[in-house]
Amino acid sequence: MNEDQENDMIQRWVRDTPEEDLKPEDYQHIKTLGSACLTEGNSAQLLTFIQDEKNQGIVKSMGFVLIEPLVNEVVKKEKSLEHCQAAITHLTRVSKLFINHIMRHFFVSSLSSGMTFLLQLDDRKAACVGLVLSALQKQLTRLPVPYTKQLEEADEYGLCRCCTALADFTKSFVQEIKSKNGNYVGTTEDEELRTELLKFCMRSLRELLLDAELSRDRKSSLWLFATEIMVTLPAIQQSLSELLFFNSLKKSIQMDDCQSKESRACLAYLLFVQLITIESFPAVFSPVFVLQCNMEYINQLLSRYAESHLLKGLALYAKSLESVEDNSLPVSLLELQSFYNVPQNLRHILTDCPMQHLRASGLQVFQLFINKLDSEAKHKFFRCMLKTRNHAGVEGYIIKNIKNQVEFSMKPGNASKWFLGVEFLSLLGLVLHLSQGAETDLLNSMDRIMESLNLLRYLLIRDKELRSRTGVWEELCRIKDDYLKMLRVCISLSRAYYSAELKALKDNQKIKAKDQQTDCVLCRYVSQVLHSALVTFDLMESLIVRIEELTEEKLKIPN
């Protein structure tokens, strides 16, 4: 490509021809010139042209057509590798039409021709395969991943077709590795090829499949791509169990800890939730061990804000728990960091997530986890959740579970010191407690307070089981008296405040009504809120009265 040709090309395509008027022969012409430049050994000159600032118009519009000859040059000539790599990197970064043309014809055709060259190589095959896969995957990450069935079927940006082409491209190299498994003593080149294919799989898991909607009921393009990834890993002698449970990922993969966890989290999801290749997974691992290992990935997924990550995290959490026997998880597991972090992340979903379906799924998984804990673990877990007071709704849900456990422990054969004995009193002390004393906001704490009163009423009704345990009944009565005394004070102060606010509102309405400046809708809303608060206080007080009546009845019963 001499200077006159270069100037002519710039004059014709950049200055004189609008981008929308470019014709197929224009693209072919620049490809021919670029190929000729490489054939003549002028890769440095081509790189200079591609990187020159004044040529960026043509590079952005048509530079993508140079990718194929550059890739072919990489796999044929070692001496031009550095220049060609730099050119490919620049083109994939700035060529704005690269993606659209890839999805239509170039992606598949260049992969097909490139594969023919690569399969014939003996030296540097692994490095060249890695270069091609890395460059193409970087480009694909710029495309939005379809997150619904409709978007995937439309495939507007061509991501699904590209993934299918990528899977077909790698099959020949996977088959080559697979044919050398067994007793064959692999060469350094074979090992490097395995590493490059492993990099490809791990990047695909994190950058493409983690955001995709997948379902066993719909064998979509991305589902088939996920299947290819899952089949490829064992084919290149990468054990799924070692990768998931023993973190055997090679250092040469060049992923940071977070990226590695995300890739393996997606792998765990595909294996245990979508059941892809599960039939070949070893069945020697206990459900508790699988849960323990998966908690790291569940935590990784639930700590993100993307809906696709949260859905996969919740599904993996539920599936990992389902095989565990109820009331079997020991308290020692709660000492693990992941068994602390996951419920905390789950609580954030329950309280802060704006998506109702995620909150509903989160609550189901939350209860499933509670069901799997043994009595001591439940006791410790409830204490932990009540001590980290952040949301009255979650605390009320915990207190409701405490009541259920007390009820379960009172059934024949289920007696537990953690919910009937002295140990239960420490938990009860956290339940029957107002953290802000008389200044507690009763409306914001309503769920918690109502559940605590329901629990207290239940304990008084079922006093026989508690009276039979030394010191428990007496201490329960003391805790109850202190709690109800403080709660009455709090209700009295809150009722006085809200009654005064309601009176002030009504007086203000009368004054404004005379001037005809009142906002009736707003006033009615505020009035309803204040009335609702007063009704809530009446309901709380009625429960207190009932509890005190029960107390008097029980005092008449001889010990």
N, C-alpha and C positions, 0 to 999 in steps of 0.2 A: 504494500500500500504506500505509494509515493506521495509526496506533498501535494502534487496537483490533484491526485485522486481524492485525497483527504479534503482539500479545500472545495473541490467540486461537490463532494458528498454533503459537506456542511452547508454550502450555498443552496443546494437543491432541497435537502430534507429539513434543515433546521430553520433556515431563513425564509425560504420561498413556499414551502409546502405545509399547510395546516395539518396537525396530527390526524384529524378525522379524515383527511383526504389521502393518507398513505395507502398504497396498494400492495397486494401480495408480492408483486415483483420487487417492490422496494425492500421488503424484508429479506427476500431471497438474495438481492444484490449485496446488501451489507453482510449477510452471512457468507456469501461467496468471497468477498474481499477479505473478511476476517480469516476464513479458512486458508486463503492463499497466503496471507501474511504469516500464519503459523507454519504452513508447509515450507515456506522460504526460511524458516528459522528466526523470524522477527517477532517473537513473542514479547520482547521488551518494548518494541515499538507499538505493538497493539495495546499493551498495558498502559503506555503513555497516552495513547489516544483515548482510551476508556476513562482514564483518571483526569484528563485535561478538563479544567473548569468550563472552557468555552464549548466543549462538546457534550455537556451534560443533557442538553435538550434531546439530541439524538439517542444518547445512551438510555435516558429514561423512557423514550418512546419505543425504541427498537432493539435496545441492547440485549434483550432476552434471547434473541436468535443466535447470539455468539456463545451461549452456554454450551450447546451441543459440541461444536468444534473444540471448545476449550476443554471440556471433559474428555473428549477423544484424545486430545493432545496429552493430557495428564496421564492417561493410561498407557500411552505409547512411548513417551520420551521423558526420561528422568531429568534431563538438563533444563527443560522448560517448566518444570513443576512449580517452582517458586513464583514465576511470573503469572502462570495460568491460575494458580490458586488465588493470588491477589486479585486477578481480573474477575474470577468467579465471585469472590467475596464482594467486590465492589458492585458488580452487576446485580446480584441478588438483593443488595441493600437499596439500590436507587432505581432499579427498573420497575416503574409503576405498572406496566402492562404485563410483566412477567407472569403474574398469577393467573390473569384471565386467559392468556394463551396457553399456559401450562394445562389448565383444566380442559381446554378444548382439544389440543392435539399434540403440543410439543412435549408435555410431560411424559406421556406414554411412549411416543416415538423415540425420544432421546434416551429414556431408560432402556428401551428394547435394544437400540443400537449400542448403547454403552455397556449393557450386560454382555453382548457378544464379544466385545473387546476384553472386558474384565475377566471373563471365563478363560480366555486364552493366555492370560498372564501367568507367569510363574513367580516372578519377583515383584514386590511392591503391590501385589494384588490387594492385600488387606488395607494398606494405607489408602489406595485409590477407592476401594469400596467405601471406606469410612468417610473419605472426602465427599463423595457423591451423596451418600446418605445424610451426612451432616448438613451440606448445603441445601438439599431439598427439604429437609425437616425444618431448617431455620425459616425457609420461605413459607412453609405450610403453617407455621405458628402465627403468621400474620393474618391467617384466615379465621373468621369466627367459626367456632365449633357449633353445629346445629344441635340445639338442646330440646327439640320436640320432634315428633314423628313427621309432622308436616314440613318442617324446615329441612329435615334430612332427606325426605323424598324429593323436595324441590331442588336441593343441592345447588343453590344459586351460585355459590362461589367455587364449586367443584371439589370441595375438600374430600367428599366421600369417594369420588372417582380417583382422586390422587392417592388416597389411602389404599384403594384396591390395586392401583398400579405399583405402589411401593411394596405391597405384600407380594405381588407377582415377581417383582424385581429381586427380592431377597430369597425367594424359594430356591432358586438354582444354587445359590451360595450355601444356603442351609443344607440342601441335599448333598452338596459336595462335602461339607463337614460331617454330616450324618453318615455318609458312606465310609468315612475313615474312623468312625468310632469303634469301640470294642478293643481288639488286640492290636490295632494299628498304632504304631509309635508316631505321634504327630510331630510335625516340624514346627519351628518357631513361627513360620508364616501361617500355618494352620491355627496356632494359638492366637496370633494377632487377629486373624479373621474372626475367630470366636469372640474376641474382645470387641471388635467393631460391631458385630451383630448384636452382642449384648448391649452395647451403648445404644444402638438403634431401638432395641426393645424397651429399655428403661426410659429413653426419651419419649417414645410413643405412649407409654403408660402415663407419664406425667403431663405431657404437653398436648396430647390429643384425646386420649380415652378418659382422663379424669373428669373432663367437662362434658362428656357425651352422655346422652340418655340411652341406656341399654336395657334390653328386656329379652328374656328367653322366649317369650311368646312371639317376638317379632325379629326374625333373623335378618336384620338390616345390614347395610354395607359396613357400618362401624362395628356391629356385632361380629361380622365375619372377620374384620380386621383384628378385633380383639382376640378372636379364636386363633388367628395366625400367630399373633404375638405369644399367646400361651402355649402353642404347640412348638414354636421356635425355641423357647428357653430350654426345655429338656433335650431338644434335638441337638443343641450346641453344648450339651453336657452341663447345663446350669440347673442344679436341683432346686425345685420350687420350695421345698421344705427348708433347705439350707439358706436360701435367699430370704425367706420370710422369718424363720425362727432363729437363725444363727447368724444373720447379717453377714453373709459370705461375699458380699459385693466387692469386686476387685477395686483396688485403689486407682487403677488405670482408667476407671470409668469416668473420673473427674466430675463427680457430683458432690455438692456440699451435703451436709447431714439432712437439711430440710428437703432438698430435692430428692435425695435417696429415699427418705421416708414417704414422700408423696408418691413416688413410683411404686414402692412396695405396698403402700396403702391401696392403690388402685389394683395392684396384683392380688392382694388379699380379697378385695371386693369381687373381682372377676372369678376368683376361685371359690370362695365360700358363699357368696350371695348369688351370683349368676351361674355357679357350678360348672364353669368352663374347665374342662379337663379334670374335674374332681374325681372321676373314676380311676384315674391313674395316680392320684395322690395317696401317699402312705396312710393307712388307717391305724397306725400304731400310737398316734398322739391322743392323749386324753382330752375331753372337752374343756377341762379346766386349764390345761396347758395351752390349748389353742386360744382360749379366751385371754389368758395372761399375755401371750405374745401379740395378739391382735389389738390389745388395749393401746399399745403404742401408736398403731396406725389409726385407730378410732379417735384417739386424742388429736392426732395430726389433722384429721378431716374435720372434726368438730370445732377446732380452733380457728377455722376459716369462716369467711362470711359469704362465700359463693354458694348458691343454692345447690348446685350439683355436688359440691364437696359435702355439704351437710346431709343431703339425702343419702349419699354413699356411706357416710359415717354412721348415720342412724341405722341403715340397713345392715351394715357389717356388725354393729353392736348387737342388734336384735338377733341376727343369725348366730353370732358367737355365743349368745346366752341361751338360745333355745335348747341346745343339746346338754346343757348343764342341769343337773338334778336340783330341784327346789330345795331350799334350806341347807345347801351343802357347801357354799363358799366360806372358807375359814376367815377369821378375823385377821390373820397374818397377811392376807392379800391387800388389805386396806392400808398396810404400811408401805406398799409400793407407790411410787410417785404417780404412775399412770392411773391407778385406782382412786387417787385423790383428784387428779386433774380432769378426768373424763366426766365425773358427776358435776364438777364445777362448770365445765363448758356446757354440759347439758342443762344446767340450771339457767345459764345465760340464754340459751335457746328458749326455754320455757317462759322467761320473763321479758326478754328484750327483742326476740325475733318478730318482725312484723307479719310473717307468713303463717297463717293459721294452720295450714296442713303440716308445717314443720313442727309447730308447737304441739299439735295433737299427736304426731308420731313420736316426738320427744317424750311426752308424758307416758305413752305406752311403754317405751323402752325404759324409762325411769322406774316404772312399777315392776317391770320384768327383772331389772337388776336387783331391786329390793327383795323380790320373791326368791332369788337365788342365794341370798346371804343366810348364813346360819344365825341362830339367836344372838350370840355374842357379837357377831359382825353387824347385825341389824342395830343392836344397841349402840355400838360405837359409831356407826354411820349416822344414825339419827342424832346423836350428840353432836357430831361434827357439823351436820347441816343446821342444827338449831343454834350453834355457837356462832356460825358465820351468818348472822341475821342480815338479810338483804331484801327479802320479799315476803310479805305476809301470806300471799297465796301459796308459795312453796312451803313455807313453815306450816301453814294449815294442813297441807297435803301430808306432810311428815307426821303431824300430830294425829291425823286420821289413821295413818298406818300404825302408829303406836297403839292406838285403841284396838285396831284389828289384831295386833300381836298379843295384847293383853287378853283379848277374847279367845284367841287361839290357845294361849297358854293355860287358860282355865278349863279347857276340855280335857277329859280323862286321857292320861298318857302323854300329854304335851307340856306338862309343868316345866317352866323355865325360870331360873332365878333372875334372869335378865329383865323379865317383865312381870314378875310377881314378888321377888325377894327384895332384900336390902339394896341390891344393885340398881333396882328399878327407881329407887328414890332420887338418885342423882339425875336421872333422865327426867323424872317428874318435876324436879326443881327447875329445870330449864324450860319446861312447858308452862308451868304456872309461875310466870315471871313477866313483869312489865319493865322493859329495859329503860324506859324514860320515866318510870314512876308515875306520879299523878299527871305529868305533862305528856303522857303518851297520846299520840294521835289515834283515837279509837276508830275513826273511819278507815284510815289506811291500814290499821291492824285488825280490821274486823274479821277476816277469814281466820286468822290465827286465834283470836280471842274466842270466837264462837266454837271452834274445834276444841279448844282447851276446856271450855265449859261443858261441852258434850262429853269429853273424856272424863272430867271430874264427876259428872252426873252418873256415868256408867260405873265408875269405880265405887261410888256410894251404893248403887243398886246391887253390885256384886261384891259386897263387903265381906261375905263369909270367907272367901278364899284368902283375902288379905288379912283378916283378923287372925287367921290360923298361923300367921308368920310373925315371929317375935319382933316387935318394934316397928313393923311396917305400918300398921294401921294408925298408931299414935303419931308417927312422923308425917304420914299423909294428911292427917287432920290438921297438924300444925301448919304445913305448907299451904293447905287449902284455906285456912283462916287468914293467913297473911296475904294471900293472893286476893281473896274476895274483899278484904278490907281495903286494900289499895285500889282495886278495880272499882269499888263503890265510890271512893273519893274521886277517881278519874271520871267516872260517869257523871257525877254530880257537877264537877267543874265544866265538863264538856257540854252538858245539857244547859247549864247557865249561860255559857258562851253562845251556843247556837240559838238559844231562845232570845237572847239579847240581839243577836244579828237579825233574826227573823222580825222582831219588833221594830228594829231600826229600818229594815227594808219596807215594812208596811207603812211606817210613818213617812218615809221618804216618798213612797208611792202616792200617798195622799197629798203631799206638798206639790209634787210634780204634776199630779192630775189636775190641780187648779190652774197650772200654767199650760196644760196640754202639751207637755214636753216628754212624757214618759215613754220609755221603750218597753211596751207590754210583753213582748216575746222574751226579752232578756230577763225582765223582772219575774216572769212566771217560772223561768228555768231556775233562777237562783232560789226562788221560794220553794220549788220542788226539792232542790238539793238540801235545803235547810230542814224541811219537813221530813225528808228521808233520813237525815241524820238523827233527828229526834226519835223517829220510829225505831231506828237501829238501837239507840240507847235503851228504849223501852224493852226491846227484845232481849238485850243483854241482861237487863235488870230482872226480867221475868225468869230467865234461866238461873240467875243468882238466887232468887226467891225459892225456886223449886229445889235447888241444891241445899239451901238452908232447911227447908222442910224435910228433906231426906235425912239430913244430919240429925235433926231432932227425933225423927222416927228411929234412927239407928241407936241413938243414945238410950232409948227406952229398952233396947234389946240387951239382955244380960250377956256378958262375955262367956 
